[in-house]
């Protein structure tokens, strides 16, 4: 499965930095991934919904660690590029830095 497009929608909040929309193989799209400023740097959260007990459950998620890492890296790279286009510098380091 190939990531064919990533669209980043920047947010100006303390923890929520952006929403991401990712298209796979030009035929399947996932909306509302989040770029979050976590305790150890930026991370990507999958779309989720609140369940009856008040907790949240992912609606979609990668099955393998390799694909999760690849997806996270691609989304974070697109986020950094969108910040550059907007004339901003990332103020929080990514997990890889």
N, C-alpha and C positions, 0 to 999 in steps of 0.2 A: 504494500500500500504506500502510495506516494503522496506527500503533502504538496498540493498544487497551488494553494493560495493561503495567506494568513493576513487578515485585516485586524489592525489594532485600533481600539477606541480608548484614548487616554482619559484618565480620571485624575482629578486633583484632590485626592483624599489621603489621609495619613497612612492607612494600610492598603487600601485598594488603589492600585496604580493604573490598571487598564482592564478592559474586557477584550477578549480575542475571539475571532471567528475563523475557524480553520476548515478549509476545503480539502478533501481527499479524492485523488484520481478524477478531479473535475466532475464528480457525480454524487458526492456525499459531503454534507456540511454539518459542523458542530458549532453552535453559538454559545456564548456566555461562559467560555473559559475565563478564569480570572488570573491576572498577574497581581500577586499579593506581596507586600513588604513584610516578610516574616521575621522571626527572631534571628535567623541565620542568613538573611539576605532575601533576594527575590525568589518566588516559587510560583508554579502554575497549579491552579486548582481546577478540577473538572467541574462541569455544570452539576448542580445538585438540587434536591428539593427537600423541604422539611417534611418529616414523617410525624405520625400521631404522637410519639413520645417526646417530640420537641427536638430531636437530633436531626442531622442532615445526612442524606444518602446520595452518593454520586449517581447520576442518570446514565452517564457513559464513562468509560475509563479504559486505558490500555491494559491488555492482558499480560504482556511481557515487560520486564524491566528495560530491555533494550529499546523497545518502541517508546516506552514512557520517557526514557532519557532523550531519545531522538526528538520526540514531540516537544518536550520541555525546552530543549536547547533551541529548536527552531522558533518557538513562540518568544522566548526571551531575546533571541537575536532580532526578531522582527520588532519587539518592544523597544530595544535599544535604537534601532534604525528610525523608528517613529519619533522617539525622543530627539534624536539628532535633527530630523526634519523640522520638528517644532522649535528647534533652537535651544533645547534643554540638555543638560548633562545629567546622567543617572546619579542620583545622590546616595543610592544604596548599592552595595556590591552584590553581584550575582553569586550563587553558590559556588561557581567555578573559580572565583577570584580569591 
